[in-house]
């Protein structure tokens, strides 16, 4: 029985480790600190593995435990965050296509967010969870998740500037006779006014 539990835990770790490491790295921008948090998460999971395996989604439990650990570490007075001065190292994830500085700007902007807002952004937009799933993972209401996401996106937009992110949609053409100039709109007169 014990061998079966350990084998199932090993299978889970092999499958979940890359995602957990990526999530931890995006959170703290330091592979070593992220790996420490992942290791602590897996230690806690190993102890509770029979219950976790029986109750349901092991990855959701791991993700929640990892984020709570990272948030808790962030609150510690001895933790000093270095926002500026990030230099790419050999273990950094590959930069997105285009300007390599864009990745560093986004990393710095995410690191500057308060812990709860950063957790909401990571769960909602990196992990792709629904509002209800994020609320469950962070033990808060759905309204809190929505307001935290709104505030975080506003801070990211202010920090990164209006040119960052997807390009705005281009104006649509209304056919071969349309042009980019606008025609004045005719407004119907109010009652009692002459036409």
NUTORMI-350442 format. One record per residue: x, y, z of N, C-alpha, C in turn; residue in three letters. Coordinates in steps of 0.001 Angstrom, whole numbers, padded with zeros to 6 digits, always signed. Layout:
N
XYZXYZXYZALA;...
// end
This chain:
195
+000834-001194+000000+000000+000000+000000+000875+001252+000000UNK;+001891+001278+000860+002765+002445+000950+003512+002671-000362UNK;+003930+001573-001000+004642+001690-002280+003736+002300-003350UNK;+002463+001932-003317+001504+002475-004281+001322+003982-004080UNK;+001229+004419-002828+001111+005854-002537+002353+006602-002996UNK;+003525+006046-002689+004766+006711-003095+004898+006755-004609UNK;+004501+005691-005281+004562+005671-006741+003617+006714-007336UNK;+002422+006833-006781+001484+007833-007309+001983+009252-007028UNK;+002635+009453-005877+003204+010767-005579+004337+011084-006548UNK;+005182+010093-006835+006279+010297-007786+005750+010676-009167UNK;+004700+010013-009604+004093+010330-010902+003561+011764-010896UNK;+002913+012147-009805+002397+013512-009694+003531+014529-009759UNK;+004607+014283-009015+005727+015232-008976+006337+015401-010359UNK;+006546+014307-011073+007124+014387-012419+006228+015225-013335UNK;+004928+015051-013212+003997+015786-014072+003851+017250-013663UNK;+003845+017532-012373+003529+018880-011886+004748+019771-011696UNK;+005913+019194-011539+007099+019982-011196+007399+021121-012174UNK;+007376+020904-013490+007671+022029-014392+006713+023210-014221UNK;+005418+022937-014088+004446+024030-013917+004623+024739-012591UNK;+004880+023975-011523+005082+024591-010211+006337+025456-010213UNK;+007411+024972-010826+008650+025757-010889+008438+027048-011682UNK;+007720+026943-012794+007463+028133-013609+006641+029147-012825UNK;+005603+028675-012150+004756+029565-011356+005572+030246-010258UNK;+006422+029481-009583+007260+030050-008523+008256+031047-009097UNK;+008823+030747-010256+009782+031670-010863+009105+032972-011275UNK;+007941+032861-011889+007230+034077-012300+006904+034926-011078UNK;+006614+034276-009972+006301+035003-008744+007517+035757-008221UNK;+008640+035054-008035+009764+035669-007311+010965+036001-008194UNK;+010961+035605-009461+012029+035910-010411+013391+035416-009942UNK;+013402+034346-009213+014648+033765-008715+014458+032251-008684UNK;+015210+031549-009518+015037+030097-009605+015310+029408-008276UNK;+016323+029853-007550+016680+029189-006292+015593+029378-005232UNK;+015147+030594-005076+014073+030854-004108+012785+030145-004516UNK;+012503+030145-005809+011324+029447-006308+011410+027945-006066UNK;+012594+027372-006308+012767+025936-006067+012623+025594-004591UNK;+013087+026481-003718+012910+026252-002275+011426+026211-001913UNK;+010661+027141-002476+009220+027176-002190+008520+025937-002747UNK;+008924+025502-003940+008336+024295-004522+008680+023079-003666UNK;+009923+023014-003198+010334+021888-002357+009521+021844-001062UNK;+009323+023000-000432+008502+023045+000787+007066+022611+000497UNK;+006551+023036-000638+005197+022648-001035+005092+021137-001198UNK;+006066+020553-001878+006035+019108-002104+006230+018330-000808UNK;+007014+018873+000126+007159+018212+001427+005818+018163+002157UNK;+005094+019273+002135+003776+019307+002781+002801+018361+002089UNK;+002894+018309+000785+002001+017419+000043+002309+015954+000323UNK;+003575+015621+000460+003956+014231+000713+003342+013735+002021UNK;+003383+014592+003031+002816+014218+004327+001305+013993+004215UNK;+000643+014826+003434-000819+014749+003319-001276+013993+002068UNK;-000365+013314+001381-000691+012705+000094-001885+011744+000124UNK;-002030+010874+001115-003202+009988+001094-004527+010764+001053UNK;-004622+011837+001819-005845+012644+001836-006004+013423+000530UNK;-004916+014001+000038-004977+014786-001203-005384+013896-002368UNK;-004791+012732-002433-005082+011792-003521-006551+011363-003478UNK;-007064+011158-002302-008445+010719-002137-009433+011852-002441UNK;-009083+013083-002026-010035+014194-002107-010179+014814-003488UNK;-009159+014739-004325-009380+015340-005635-008160+015895-006307UNK;-008281+017101-006816-007296+017721-007691-006002+018046-006949UNK;-004992+017215-007148-003717+017381-006449-002986+018636-006916UNK;-003071+018948-008216-002359+020130-008689-002962+021408-008116UNK;-004264+021466-007983-004897+022645-007381-004415+022822-005944UNK;-004296+021728-005215-003784+021789-003846-002338+022287-003850UNK;-001527+021761-004770-000116+022168-004853+000005+023645-005200UNK;-000777+024092-006162-000719+025492-006587-001125+026418-005446UNK;-002197+026071-004745-002659+026887-003625-001624+026913-002511UNK;-001072+025762-002180-000057+025689-001131+001173+026500-001515UNK;+001598+026395-002764+002770+027137-003232+002527+028641-003160UNK;+001385+029096-003644+001117+030537-003627+000982+031075-002209UNK;+000361+030321-001342+000256+030774+000051+001634+030850+000691UNK;+002488+029915+000347+003863+029937+000860+004599+031184+000343UNK;+004474+031457-000936+005144+032621-001520+004599+033928-000949UNK;+003287+034009-000761+002687+035209-000166+003179+035374+001263UNK;+003230+034294+002006+003703+034346+003392+005159+034802+003451UNK;+005990+034268+002568+007400+034681+002528+007534+036161+002199UNK;+006655+036633+001335+006699+038035+000913+006426+038980+002081UNK;+005642+038541+003035+005269+039388+004172+006335+039433+005256UNK;+007272+038533+005203+008289+038475+006259+009156+039728+006223UNK;+009459+040283+007392+010210+041538+007410+011634+041405+006880UNK;+012220+040234+006961+013592+040079+006508+013693+039896+005004UNK;+012555+039707+004339+012584+039505+002894+012734+040855+002208UNK;+013808+041030+001473+014041+042255+000728+013895+041919-000746UNK;+012961+042614-001390+012769+042385-002817+013636+043349-003590UNK;+014323+042828-004572+015106+043673-005453+014352+043765-006770UNK;+013732+044913-006999+012929+045075-008202+013809+045496-009365UNK;+014665+046456-009141+015562+046893-010201+016811+046025-010180UNK;+017514+045991-011290+018770+045269-011335+018635+043810-011710UNK;+017522+043408-012265+017360+042026-012692+018216+041800-013928UNK;+019062+040795-013866+019869+040456-015028+019540+039041-015456UNK;+019401+038814-016749+019077+037473-017197+020229+036521-016918UNK;+019910+035355-016453+020916+034346-016171+020726+033146-017063UNK;+021562+032142-016827+021498+030970-017683+020232+030151-017464UNK;+019567+030320-016311+018377+029523-016018+017080+030268-016289UNK;+017159+031460-016822+015950+032226-017088+015138+031566-018196UNK;+013819+031695-018131+013012+031148-019218+013284+031927-020494UNK;+013076+031306-021644+013359+032006-022891+012488+033240-023037UNK;+013081+034294-023576+012350+035544-023769+011307+035354-024855UNK;+010251+036111-024741+009209+036050-025750+009743+036662-027041UNK;+009121+036341-028160+009594+036888-029425+009564+038410-029402UNK;+010472+038979-030114+010546+040433-030152+011630+040951-029239UNK;+011405+042093-028674+012383+042764-027833+012611+041999-026531UNK;+013865+041591-026241+014107+040875-024989+013880+041740-023759UNK;+013945+043043-023904+013700+043922-022768+012253+043913-022315UNK;+011353+043511-023206+009929+043467-022865+009691+042486-021731UNK;+010358+041345-021772+010191+040327-020729+010664+040871-019386UNK;+011792+041583-019386+012308+042135-018135+011380+043210-017586UNK;+010820+044033-018462+009877+045060-018017+008662+044433-017348UNK;+008128+043391-017945+006958+042721-017389+007304+042061-016061UNK;+008461+041411-015986+008886+040790-014728+008992+041822-013614UNK;+009592+042965-013918+009731+044018-012910+008370+044574-012504UNK;+007488+044743-013473+006156+045269-013164+005375+044285-012294UNK;+005470+042996-012590+004798+041991-011762+005381+041963-010359UNK;+006695+042070-010259+007343+042031-008945+006951+043231-008094UNK;+006600+044338-008729+006231+045541-007987+004800+045490-007447UNK;+003998+044532-007916+002617+044421-007428+002592+043887-006000UNK;+001590+044283-005218+001413+043674-003892+001171+042168-004039UNK;+001519+041384-003023+001434+039923-003141+000076+039382-003575UNK;-001011+039880-003009-002329+039339-003371-002677+039651-004824UNK;-002352+040860-005275-002640+041216-006660-001800+040375-007616UNK;-000543+040150-007266+000317+039317-008100-000229+037889-008158UNK;-000704+037371-007028-001267+036021-007001-002497+035934-007904UNK;-003351+036944-007853-004550+036947-008698-004155+036969-010170UNK;-003199+037809-010541-002757+037891-011937-002176+036560-012395UNK;-001336+035950-011574-000726+034679-011961-001764+033572-012110UNK;-002663+033480-011155-003671+032422-011232-004660+032664-012366UNK;-005068+033900-012515-006114+034222-013487-005596+034208-014922UNK;-004418+034807-015160-003966+035008-016532-002797+034118-016942UNK;-002003+033638-016001-000925+032708-016352-001444+031275-016281UNK;-002129+030949-015188-002671+029602-015021-004021+029427-015714UNK;-004705+030521-016015-005970+030442-016738-007154+029969-015907UNK;-007126+030234-014609-008227+029815-013742-009394+030790-013853UNK;-010576+030304-013548-011755+031166-013523-011728+032010-012248UNK;-012592+033002-012186-012681+033861-011003-013020+033022-009774UNK;-013947+032085-009923-014349+031235-008794-013189+030359-008319UNK;-012410+029826-009255-011268+028981-008882-010188+029788-008172UNK;-009948+031013-008635-008963+031875-007975-009441+032218-006572UNK;-010713+032537-006437-011271+032860-005120-011117+031680-004168UNK;-011358+030483-004657-011208+029285-003835-009744+029072-003452UNK;-008842+029263-004402-007415+029051-004136-006871+030048-003119UNK;-007371+031268-003148-006860+032310-002252-007744+032538-001033UNK;-008794+031745-000896-009722+031852+000241-010282+033263+000396UNK;-010840+033769-000700-011466+035092-000661-012705+035053-001547UNK;-013434+036148-001587-014656+036191-002387-014328+036462-003857UNK;-015285+036167-004722-015109+036431-006146-014991+037929-006416UNK;-015717+038735-005657-015617+040184-005804-014219+040692-005486UNK;-013591+040097-004480-012219+040478-004137-011279+040137-005280UNK;-011460+038967-005883-010618+038569-007018-010778+039565-008156UNK;-012020+039944-008451-012269+040884-009545-011640+042245-009266UNK;-011795+042739-008045-011232+044059-007734-009707+044010-007702UNK;-009143+042925-007185-007680+042790-007170-007137+042712-008599UNK;-007827+041982-009472-007399+041879-010870-007488+043238-011555UNK;-008572+043955-011299-008741+045283-011896-007623+046227-011446UNK;-007375+046269-010141-006334+047152-009610-004956+046761-010136UNK;-004690+045462-010204-003386+044994-010686-003189+045353-012150UNK;-004225+045165-012967-004098+045514-014383-003896+047015-014561UNK;-004551+047815-013740-004363+049270-013823-002925+049641-013466UNK;-002379+049010-012429-000990+049289-012042-000015+048829-013116UNK;-000270+047666-013708+000601+047181-014779+000548+048116-015982UNK;-000645+048573-016324-000782+049483-017462-000068+050803-017189UNK;-000195+051309-015961+000471+052565-015615+001989+052404-015641UNK;+002465+051269-015187+003917+051053-015128+004509+050749-016502UNK;+003794+049967-017307+004328+049541-018597+004021+050519-019721UNK;+003022+051357-019524+002684+052344-020537+001596+051851-021473UNK;+001012+052772-022216-000112+052420-023088+000303+051586-024301UNK;+001585+051612-024681+002025+050883-025871+002274+049411-025605UNK;+002272+049005-024330+002554+047613-023997+001298+046772-024148UNK;+001449+045564-024599+000318+044648-024686-000183+044520-026101UNK;-001339+043907-026266-001863+043699-027612-002178+045025-028278UNK;-002001+045059-029581-002280+046288-030314-003783+046492-030398UNK;-004217+047743-030365-005655+047996-030457-006169+047579-031829UNK;-007434+047241-031903-007977+046815-033193-007917+047945-034205UNK;-007704+047567-035460-007660+048575-036515-009086+048911-036931UNK;-009292+050136-037427-010638+050513-037861-011102+049605-038995UNK;-012371+049280-039010-012889+048408-040062-013342+049248-041241UNK;-013281+048647-042395-013729+049316-043608-015190+048972-043846UNK;-015958+049943-044237-017374+049712-044495-017647+049478-045967UNK;-016656+049194-046741-016840+048920-048162-015954+049811-048999UNK;-016041+049679-050317-015141+050423-051193-015365+051923-051175UNK;-016526+052396-050788-016775+053834-050806-016436+054503-049483UNK;-016150+053721-048458-015873+054347-047165-014456+054896-047156UNK;-014243+055862-046324-012910+056430-046175-012621+056560-044690UNK;-011426+057015-044393-011077+057157-042986-011657+058417-042387UNK;-012168+059307-043233-012773+060518-042683-014171+060193-042183UNK;-014599+060942-041229-015933+060701-040684-016882+061752-041221UNK;-018097+061329-041450-019123+062262-041893-019881+062743-040677UNK;-020380+063978-040714-021135+064454-039561-022403+063629-039379UNK;-022718+063362-038142-023897+062565-037836-025111+063485-037780UNK;-026193+063050-038395-027420+063826-038349-028162+063474-037083UNK;-028572+064483-036374-029289+064282-035121-030726+064722-035317UNK;-031651+063880-034894-033071+064232-035001-033365+065370-034035UNK;-034165+066345-034455-034481+067465-033568-035377+067013-032419UNK;-035285+067732-031316-036160+067454-030174-037572+067884-030523UNK;-038537+067367-029793-039925+067754-030025-040098+069252-029882UNK;-040814+069802-030789-041103+071222-030728-040080+072080-031449UNK;-038933+071501-031819-037931+072272-032560-038234+072186-034045UNK;-037940+073244-034795-038172+073187-036240-037174+072229-036894UNK;-037619+071611-037972-036731+070686-038685-035776+071397-039535UNK;
// end
